[in-house]
Amino acid sequence: MAKIKPKQLAVPAKPEPRRNGGDPEVLRAWSARKPLMLGLVAVLLLVGGLGTWAVTTTLAGA
């Protein structure tokens, strides 16, 4: 049985991953802190606004 040798690629393959974990583009992950804080502030404003409205409004015809 003949052995088949792999072809040489015209385009070089991607470089080997680094020892510290891989591609620097992948290592630079985004922080979830800002979206979480924005969501928390939005929920607090929504609950606080509706709560304040519920306490201060009067029911007409109840």
N, C-alpha and C positions, 0 to 999 in steps of 0.2 A: 504494500500500500504506500503510495507516494505522500510525502508530507507537503502540506500547502503552507506557503509563507504569506503573511499578511502584506497587503499592498502598502506602499508609502503614501501617506495622505498629502494632497496638494496644500491643504490648509492645516497648519499645526494644531495639535490638540490643545485643549485648555491646560494651563499650568497645573501642576500638582497643588492640592490644598496645603495651606500653611500648617505648621505644627500647632499653632495656637487655636485652631478650630476651623479654618477654612477661608473662604472668600471674605475680604474685608467689607464688601457691600452687604453681605448677609450678617456679618457680626455687628454691624451698626444698626441695631434694632431700635424702633421708636419706643418712646416712653408712653405708658398709658395714663400717666398722672394727670395731664392736662384734660384729656377727654373725660376722665372720671370726675375731676373737680367741676368741670362745666356741667356735666349731668347732675351732679349733686346739687349745685347751685340752682339749676333749672327745676329740679324736683322740690327743693325747699321753697323757691318762689311760688311754684304752682300750689303746693299744699298750704303755705302761709297765706297766699293771696285768697284762695278759696275759703280757708278757715276764717280769715278776717271778714270776708264778705258774708259768710254764713252767720257769724256772730253779730254783725252790725245791721243786717237787713231785717226788715219786719215782714211778716207773712200777711199778705192782703187776702182776706176772704177765707181764712182757715178756721 
